[in-house]
Amino acid sequence: MSLPPLSFISIENYRSVRALHCPVGALNVFVGRNGTGKTNLYRALSLLQQAAHGRITRAIAEEGGVESVLWAGERKRAPVQLRLSARLGDLTYAIAIGLPVKGSDAALPLEPLVKEEKLTLAAGRREVALMHRAGPTAWLRTAGGERLTYDNELLGSETALFAFRDGARFPELDILRRTLTDWRFYHGFRTDAASPLRRPALALTTPTLAADGADLAAVLATLWQVREDPTDIRNAVADAFPGSDLDVFIEEAQCAFAMRFPDLQRPFAAHELSDGTLNYLALIGALLAYRLPAFIALNEPEASLHPDLLEPLARVVARASERAQIWIVTHSQEFAGHLARHAGAVPRVIHKTGGATGIEGLKITGEFIED
């Protein structure tokens, strides 16, 4: 069963994002200078995935807690909550995170709490509520239309999206959870001497690259041995490094790879490659893997890459966008230009006005002016 595509997101009161409502297409490119808050869009999306994993409150705590992640600009007197929502196919999921209310919430002081969750289904011109969680209590609608209430079942650190995992009774909730957990977020692959990218991987069929890239060698081996067609990867290597090629080895239940460069007499193993070369290989491994996730987000993929690699990478992104939704945040105008030329992307400029992050041409109704 295909997973529903993401078509719209809303972010409110998250760091520099006061309120942003944005349509999402097949390839989404956001470009902006340092300090405009463009990475906050990427992080907000990753929090939606953390909600599906049941870890959103922990992720916020690790970012410094609710007081650190909430909008820091001018506020109304009412308590401010972080609010996220996403429309995927006919489903819309929304979640609100806030601080505990003394005397009414069972929580530790200043602990991030899930205040509310909603799941609705678009049915023609109306919306059908499938789940509503308020504090510790939630009700859900079964596949047969029965409404079930769960009183005081949930802790403030838990999400209903993760807690109720009966796919037979709550199929839409299950589809939403599987879709969000399938997403991949790639940011700053480690390329230091101890990086997992530089080490062999277990010889296991691996269709999709892990977020940290630790199984890159296994992803490459899957293309070589299972698909038996590494043409796209090899073309991407040759495009970036003319005359070069990529070799993949499987020995003693482990996978490894090496690069062959023209005029050099021996292959160079992963631990010998430059940071930029290794980062490029990880990116094309993520984008050309055997099976792509429904949604891939890349945060500043141009980091550590030589400018000569940006156009080859843009061509890889163009190819990947035919198989998955792609979301790219970049500060490189050059890379954004290559994406526009080779993938037909419309780069959206991120700006900051009055301390609030915005997107040039985006109306408050969630539509771009030219649309």
C-alpha positions as CSV (number, residue, x, y, z in Angstrom):
1,M,0.0,0.0,0.0
2,S,1.4,3.4,-1.0
3,L,1.8,5.9,1.8
4,P,-0.1,9.2,1.5
5,P,2.0,12.2,0.4
6,L,2.5,15.3,2.5
7,S,0.6,18.2,1.0
8,F,0.5,20.9,3.7
9,I,2.2,21.8,7.0
10,S,1.5,24.4,9.7
11,I,4.0,25.5,12.3
12,E,3.2,27.8,15.1
13,N,5.3,29.2,18.0
14,Y,8.4,27.1,17.2
15,R,11.6,29.0,17.8
16,S,11.7,31.8,15.1
17,V,8.6,30.6,13.4
18,R,5.6,32.5,14.8
19,A,3.0,31.1,12.3
20,L,3.7,29.5,9.0
21,H,1.3,27.6,6.8
22,C,2.8,26.1,3.7
23,P,1.9,23.8,0.8
24,V,4.2,20.9,0.0
25,G,4.9,19.5,-3.4
26,A,7.1,16.9,-5.0
27,L,10.4,18.9,-4.7
28,N,10.6,21.7,-2.1
29,V,13.6,23.9,-2.0
30,F,14.1,26.6,0.6
31,V,17.1,29.0,0.4
32,G,18.2,31.6,2.9
33,R,21.1,33.2,4.7
34,N,22.4,32.1,8.0
35,G,20.2,33.2,10.9
36,T,16.9,33.4,8.9
37,G,15.5,30.3,10.7
38,K,15.4,28.0,7.7
39,T,16.6,25.1,9.7
40,N,13.7,25.5,12.1
41,L,11.4,24.4,9.2
42,Y,13.4,21.2,8.9
43,R,13.4,20.6,12.7
44,A,9.7,21.2,13.0
45,L,9.1,18.5,10.4
46,S,11.3,16.1,12.3
47,L,9.3,16.7,15.4
48,L,6.2,15.4,13.6
49,Q,8.1,12.2,13.0
50,Q,9.2,12.1,16.6
51,A,5.5,12.3,17.5
52,A,4.9,9.1,15.5
53,H,7.8,7.5,17.4
54,G,6.4,8.6,20.7
55,R,9.5,10.7,21.4
56,I,8.4,14.3,20.7
57,T,8.5,15.5,24.3
58,R,12.0,13.9,24.8
59,A,13.2,15.6,21.5
60,I,12.0,19.0,22.8
61,A,13.6,18.4,26.2
62,E,16.9,17.6,24.4
63,E,16.6,20.9,22.5
64,G,16.5,22.7,25.8
65,G,12.9,22.3,26.8
66,V,9.6,24.0,26.0
67,E,10.8,27.5,27.1
68,S,13.8,27.2,24.7
69,V,11.8,26.1,21.6
70,L,8.8,28.3,22.0
71,W,8.5,31.5,19.9
72,A,10.5,34.1,21.8
73,G,8.9,37.2,20.2
74,E,6.0,39.2,21.4
75,R,3.3,37.0,23.0
76,K,-0.3,37.3,24.1
77,R,-1.1,36.8,27.7
78,A,-2.6,33.3,27.1
79,P,-0.1,30.4,27.5
80,V,1.8,29.8,24.3
81,Q,1.9,26.3,22.9
82,L,3.9,24.8,20.1
83,R,1.5,23.7,17.4
84,L,2.3,21.5,14.4
85,S,0.0,20.0,11.9
86,A,0.4,18.1,8.6
87,R,-2.0,17.0,5.9
88,L,-1.2,13.7,4.3
89,G,-3.6,12.6,1.6
90,D,-7.1,12.8,3.2
91,L,-5.7,12.8,6.7
92,T,-4.8,15.8,8.8
93,Y,-2.9,15.4,12.1
94,A,-2.3,18.2,14.6
95,I,-0.5,18.3,17.9
96,A,0.0,20.9,20.6
97,I,2.9,20.9,23.2
98,G,3.0,23.1,26.3
99,L,4.1,23.4,29.9
100,P,2.4,21.7,32.8
101,V,-0.3,23.6,34.7
102,K,0.5,23.4,38.4
103,G,-2.0,21.3,40.3
104,S,-3.7,19.9,37.2
105,D,-1.1,18.1,35.1
106,A,0.7,14.9,36.3
107,A,4.2,15.9,35.2
108,L,7.6,17.0,36.4
109,P,8.3,20.8,36.6
110,L,8.8,22.4,33.2
111,E,8.4,19.1,31.5
112,P,7.2,19.3,27.8
113,L,3.6,18.0,27.7
114,V,1.3,16.9,24.9
115,K,-1.7,19.0,25.4
116,E,-3.8,18.0,22.5
117,E,-3.8,15.8,19.4
118,K,-6.3,15.6,16.6
119,L,-6.7,13.3,13.5
120,T,-9.4,14.1,10.9
121,L,-10.3,12.6,7.6
122,A,-11.5,14.7,4.6
123,A,-14.8,13.2,3.4
124,G,-16.0,15.3,0.5
125,R,-16.7,18.8,1.8
126,R,-16.7,17.8,5.4
127,E,-14.1,16.5,7.9
128,V,-14.7,13.4,10.0
129,A,-12.9,13.4,13.4
130,L,-11.1,10.1,13.9
131,M,-9.1,10.9,17.1
132,H,-9.1,13.6,19.7
133,R,-6.8,13.7,22.7
134,A,-7.1,16.3,25.4
135,G,-4.6,15.9,28.2
136,P,-4.6,12.3,29.5
137,T,-7.9,11.4,27.8
138,A,-8.5,10.4,24.2
139,W,-11.3,9.1,22.1
140,L,-10.9,7.3,18.8
141,R,-13.2,6.2,16.0
142,T,-12.9,2.5,14.9
143,A,-13.0,1.2,11.4
144,G,-16.6,0.4,12.0
145,G,-17.5,3.9,13.2
146,E,-17.7,3.1,16.9
147,R,-16.3,5.8,19.2
148,L,-14.1,4.5,22.0
149,T,-13.0,6.7,24.9
150,Y,-9.9,6.1,27.0
151,D,-10.0,8.1,30.2
152,N,-6.7,9.0,31.9
153,E,-4.8,6.5,29.7
154,L,-2.0,8.8,28.5
155,L,0.8,10.5,30.3
156,G,1.8,14.0,29.1
157,S,5.0,12.7,27.7
158,E,3.2,10.2,25.4
159,T,1.4,10.7,22.1
160,A,-1.8,9.0,21.2
161,L,-0.4,8.6,17.7
162,F,2.2,6.2,19.2
163,A,0.2,4.7,22.0
164,F,-2.8,3.3,20.1
165,R,-1.2,0.8,17.7
166,D,-4.2,-1.4,16.8
167,G,-4.1,-1.2,13.0
168,A,-7.2,-3.3,12.6
169,R,-9.4,-1.1,14.8
170,F,-7.7,2.2,14.0
171,P,-6.5,1.9,10.4
172,E,-6.1,5.6,9.6
173,L,-4.0,6.2,12.7
174,D,-1.8,3.2,11.7
175,I,-1.4,4.6,8.2
176,L,-0.4,8.0,9.5
177,R,2.1,6.5,12.0
178,R,3.7,4.3,9.4
179,T,4.0,7.2,6.9
180,L,5.7,9.5,9.4
181,T,8.1,6.9,10.7
182,D,9.0,6.1,7.1
183,W,10.3,9.6,6.5
184,R,14.1,10.2,6.5
185,F,16.0,13.3,7.7
186,Y,19.6,13.8,6.7
187,H,21.7,16.5,8.2
188,G,25.5,16.7,8.5
189,F,26.8,13.2,7.9
190,R,29.8,12.6,10.2
191,T,33.0,12.4,8.1
192,D,35.6,12.4,10.8
193,A,38.1,9.5,11.2
194,A,35.7,7.6,13.5
195,S,32.7,8.1,11.3
196,P,30.5,5.0,10.7
197,L,30.5,5.9,7.0
198,R,34.2,5.0,6.9
199,R,33.7,1.5,8.4
200,P,32.4,-1.7,6.8
201,A,28.7,-2.5,7.3
202,L,27.1,-5.9,8.0
203,A,26.2,-7.7,4.9
204,L,22.5,-7.4,5.1
205,T,20.1,-6.3,2.4
206,T,19.5,-2.7,3.2
207,P,17.0,-0.8,1.0
208,T,17.1,2.6,2.6
209,L,19.9,4.6,4.1
210,A,19.8,5.2,7.9
211,A,19.6,8.7,9.2
212,D,23.3,8.6,10.3
213,G,24.5,6.9,7.1
214,A,26.1,4.0,9.1
215,D,24.8,1.4,6.7
216,L,26.0,3.1,3.5
217,A,28.2,0.2,2.4
218,A,25.2,-2.2,2.8
219,V,22.9,0.2,0.8
220,L,25.5,0.2,-2.0
221,A,25.9,-3.6,-1.8
222,T,22.1,-4.0,-2.1
223,L,22.2,-2.1,-5.4
224,W,25.1,-4.1,-6.7
225,Q,23.9,-7.6,-5.5
226,V,20.1,-7.5,-5.2
227,R,19.0,-5.0,-7.8
228,E,22.1,-6.0,-9.9
229,D,22.0,-2.5,-11.4
230,P,24.2,0.1,-9.9
231,T,24.0,2.2,-13.0
232,D,22.5,5.3,-11.4
233,I,25.1,5.4,-8.5
234,R,28.0,4.8,-10.9
235,N,26.7,7.5,-13.2
236,A,26.4,9.9,-10.3
237,V,30.0,9.2,-9.3
238,A,31.3,9.6,-12.8
239,D,29.3,12.9,-13.1
240,A,31.0,14.3,-10.0
241,F,34.4,12.8,-10.5
242,P,35.1,12.3,-14.2
243,G,36.9,9.1,-15.0
244,S,36.3,7.7,-11.5
245,D,34.3,4.6,-10.5
246,L,32.9,3.0,-7.3
247,D,33.7,-0.6,-6.3
248,V,31.7,-2.5,-3.7
249,F,33.1,-5.6,-1.8
250,I,31.4,-8.3,0.3
251,E,33.9,-10.3,2.4
252,E,33.4,-12.2,5.7
253,A,29.8,-11.1,6.1
254,Q,30.7,-7.4,5.8
255,C,30.3,-4.8,3.0
256,A,32.8,-2.2,2.1
257,F,33.4,0.2,-0.8
258,A,36.2,2.0,-2.5
259,M,36.8,4.7,-5.1
260,R,38.9,4.3,-8.2
261,F,40.4,7.6,-9.6
262,P,42.0,8.0,-13.0
263,D,45.8,7.9,-13.1
264,L,46.0,6.3,-9.6
265,Q,47.2,2.7,-9.4
266,R,45.0,1.5,-6.5
267,P,41.5,1.9,-5.1
268,F,40.9,4.2,-2.2
269,A,38.9,2.7,0.7
270,A,36.3,4.7,2.6
271,H,38.7,5.5,5.5
272,E,41.0,7.2,2.9
273,L,38.4,9.4,1.1
274,S,38.1,13.1,1.7
275,D,35.3,14.5,3.8
276,G,33.6,16.0,0.7
277,T,33.8,12.8,-1.4
278,L,32.4,10.7,1.5
279,N,29.6,13.2,2.1
280,Y,28.7,13.1,-1.6
281,L,28.6,9.3,-1.6
282,A,26.3,9.3,1.4
283,L,24.0,11.8,-0.2
284,I,23.7,9.8,-3.4
285,G,23.3,6.7,-1.4
286,A,20.3,8.3,0.4
287,L,18.8,9.5,-2.9
288,L,19.4,6.5,-5.1
289,A,18.8,3.7,-2.7
290,Y,17.0,0.5,-3.6
291,R,13.8,1.8,-1.9
292,L,13.2,5.4,-1.1
293,P,11.1,6.6,1.8
294,A,8.0,8.6,1.0
295,F,9.6,11.8,2.2
296,I,13.3,12.8,2.4
297,A,14.4,16.0,4.1
298,L,18.0,17.3,3.5
299,N,19.4,20.1,5.7
300,E,22.2,22.0,4.0
301,P,23.4,19.1,1.9
302,E,25.9,21.3,0.2
303,A,28.0,21.6,3.4
304,S,31.6,20.3,2.9
305,L,31.0,19.8,-0.8
306,H,33.2,21.4,-3.4
307,P,31.2,23.8,-5.6
308,D,31.9,21.5,-8.6
309,L,29.8,18.8,-6.9
310,L,26.6,20.9,-6.6
311,E,25.4,20.5,-10.1
312,P,25.9,16.7,-10.1
313,L,24.1,16.5,-6.8
314,A,21.2,18.6,-8.2
315,R,20.9,16.0,-11.1
316,V,20.7,13.2,-8.5
317,V,18.0,15.1,-6.6
318,A,16.0,15.6,-9.8
319,R,16.1,11.8,-10.4
320,A,15.1,11.0,-6.8
321,S,12.2,13.5,-6.8
322,E,10.5,11.1,-9.3
323,R,10.4,8.5,-6.6
324,A,9.9,10.4,-3.4
325,Q,9.0,13.8,-2.0
326,I,12.1,15.9,-1.4
327,W,12.5,18.8,1.1
328,I,15.8,20.7,0.9
329,V,17.0,23.6,3.1
330,T,20.1,25.3,1.7
331,H,22.0,28.6,2.0
332,S,23.6,28.1,-1.4
333,Q,22.1,30.2,-4.2
334,E,24.2,28.3,-6.6
335,F,22.8,24.9,-5.5
336,A,19.2,26.3,-5.6
337,G,19.9,27.5,-9.1
338,H,21.0,24.0,-10.2
339,L,17.9,22.5,-8.7
340,A,15.7,25.0,-10.6
341,R,17.5,24.2,-13.8
342,H,17.7,20.4,-13.6
343,A,14.7,19.5,-11.5
344,G,12.3,22.3,-12.3
345,A,12.2,23.4,-8.6
346,V,11.0,26.9,-7.6
347,P,13.4,27.9,-4.8
348,R,11.5,29.7,-2.0
349,V,13.5,32.4,-0.2
350,I,13.5,32.3,3.6
351,H,13.6,35.7,5.3
352,K,13.2,37.1,8.8
353,T,11.0,40.1,9.6
354,G,10.6,41.4,13.1
355,G,12.4,38.3,14.4
356,A,9.9,36.0,12.7
357,T,10.8,33.5,10.0
358,G,8.8,33.7,6.8
359,I,8.8,32.6,3.2
360,E,8.9,35.1,0.4
361,G,5.6,35.1,-1.6
362,L,3.7,32.9,0.9
363,K,0.3,34.3,1.9
364,I,-1.1,33.9,5.3
365,T,-3.7,31.6,3.8
366,G,-1.0,29.1,2.9
367,E,-0.7,29.8,-0.8
368,F,2.1,31.2,-2.9
369,I,1.3,34.4,-4.7
370,E,2.1,33.0,-8.2
371,D,-0.1,30.0,-7.6
